[in-house]
């Protein structure tokens, strides 16, 4: 059995029932969400969205990196995004380690990652404020783009605003 057989089999079943609805690739509700890759977060369900409503950008720690900014520029200018939510979460592993600790842990597995910046988080609120500001101050995005920073609680499912729009 191959390493992807389970998901490919599930997709084969999905495809049998799939009906193309003609939905465009634009964000129907004008929303982009920058979220952590943590598998406990289900952004569609947590935010009351349906497929096609929003653009989702996920990475470790919900960090606003250069690639996230590049993608937001495309989403805003080409895919009808008019508002952005940066969605951090409680119990995030990126808030519990330093880059040095991550490098050391991975080095134990024989891989030297010191050329990578993992962007670990020593203060989640300060980091969230800074990441929201990166979006707000980008010269490639409209100055009136609505941007907020929120925290999803993995134990309650609640989203609280930490950085108002």
C-alpha positions in Angstrom: 0.0 0.0 0.0 1.3 3.4 -1.0 1.6 6.4 1.4 -1.3 8.3 -0.3 -3.6 5.4 -1.1 -6.1 6.4 1.6 -6.6 10.0 0.5 -6.6 9.0 -3.2 -9.3 6.4 -2.5 -11.3 8.9 -0.6 -11.0 11.3 -3.5 -12.2 8.7 -5.9 -15.3 8.4 -3.9 -15.7 12.1 -3.6 -15.3 12.6 -7.4 -18.0 10.1 -8.0 -20.5 12.3 -6.2 -19.0 15.6 -7.3 -21.0 18.0 -9.3 -19.3 21.1 -10.7 -21.4 24.1 -9.7 -19.6 26.8 -11.8 -18.3 28.6 -8.7 -15.7 31.2 -9.7 -12.3 31.3 -8.1 -12.9 34.6 -6.5 -13.7 35.1 -2.8 -17.5 35.3 -2.7 -17.5 37.1 0.7 -14.4 39.2 0.0 -12.5 37.5 2.8 -9.0 36.2 3.1 -7.9 34.4 6.3 -4.3 33.9 7.3 -4.4 30.9 9.7 -2.1 28.5 11.4 -1.7 25.1 9.8 -2.8 23.4 13.1 -5.3 20.6 12.2 -7.6 21.5 15.1 -8.7 24.6 13.2 -11.5 24.3 10.7 -11.8 27.8 9.3 -14.9 27.2 7.2 -16.9 25.8 10.1 -15.4 28.2 12.7 -16.3 31.3 10.7 -19.6 30.1 9.3 -18.3 30.0 5.7 -18.9 27.8 2.7 -16.5 26.7 0.0 -15.8 29.7 -2.3 -16.5 32.3 0.4 -12.9 33.1 1.3 -9.2 32.6 0.5 -7.2 30.6 3.1 -3.5 31.0 3.6 -2.1 28.6 6.2 1.3 28.3 7.7 3.0 27.6 11.0 1.9 30.2 13.5 -0.4 32.1 11.1 2.6 34.4 10.3 2.5 37.2 7.7 5.5 36.2 5.6 6.7 37.7 2.3 4.9 34.8 0.5 1.6 35.6 2.4 1.9 39.2 1.4 2.5 38.2 -2.2 -0.5 36.0 -2.1 -2.7 38.7 -0.4 -1.7 41.2 -3.2 -3.0 38.7 -5.8 -6.1 38.0 -3.7 -7.0 41.6 -3.3 -6.2 42.8 -6.8 -7.4 39.7 -8.8 -9.8 37.7 -6.6 -12.1 40.2 -4.9 -10.7 40.1 -1.4 -11.6 43.3 0.5 -10.9 42.2 4.0 -8.2 40.1 5.8 -8.4 38.2 9.1 -5.1 37.0 10.7 -6.2 34.1 12.8 -3.8 33.0 15.5 -4.9 30.3 18.0 -4.4 29.2 21.6 -2.1 26.3 22.4 0.1 27.1 19.4 3.3 25.1 19.3 5.0 28.1 17.7 4.5 30.0 21.0 6.1 27.3 23.1 9.5 27.1 21.4 12.3 29.3 20.1 13.9 29.1 16.7 17.1 27.7 18.4 15.1 25.0 20.1 13.4 24.0 16.8 16.8 23.9 15.0 18.3 21.8 17.8 15.3 19.3 17.7 15.5 18.9 14.0 19.3 18.6 14.1 18.8 15.5 16.3 17.1 14.0 13.3 20.2 14.7 11.2 19.0 17.8 9.4 20.6 21.2 9.7 17.9 23.9 9.4 19.9 26.9 10.6 19.4 28.7 7.2 15.6 28.8 7.9 13.8 31.3 10.0 10.9 29.4 11.6 9.3 32.7 13.0 8.6 31.2 16.4 6.5 33.5 18.6 7.6 34.8 22.0 4.6 37.1 22.6 1.5 36.1 20.6 -0.3 39.4 21.0 2.7 41.5 20.0 3.4 39.2 17.0 -0.3 39.4 15.9 -0.2 43.2 16.1 3.0 43.3 14.1 1.7 40.9 11.4 -1.5 42.9 11.0 0.6 46.0 10.7 2.7 44.3 7.9 -0.5 43.9 5.9 -1.8 47.4 6.7 1.5 49.1 5.7 2.1 47.2 2.5 2.5 49.6 -0.4 0.9 47.0 -2.7 -2.4 46.8 -0.8 -5.1 49.5 -0.6 -4.7 51.7 2.4 -8.4 51.2 3.2 -8.2 47.4 3.3 -9.9 46.1 6.4 -7.5 44.0 8.4 -8.1 42.4 11.9 -6.2 40.1 14.1 -8.1 37.4 16.0 -7.3 34.4 18.3 -9.2 31.1 17.9 -9.6 29.1 21.1 -8.9 25.5 20.3 -10.8 24.4 23.4 -14.0 26.4 23.0 -14.1 27.2 19.2 -14.5 30.9 20.0 -12.8 33.6 17.9 -11.9 36.8 19.8 -10.7 40.0 18.2 -7.3 40.9 19.5 -6.5 43.6 16.9 -9.6 45.5 15.8 -10.1 46.4 12.2 
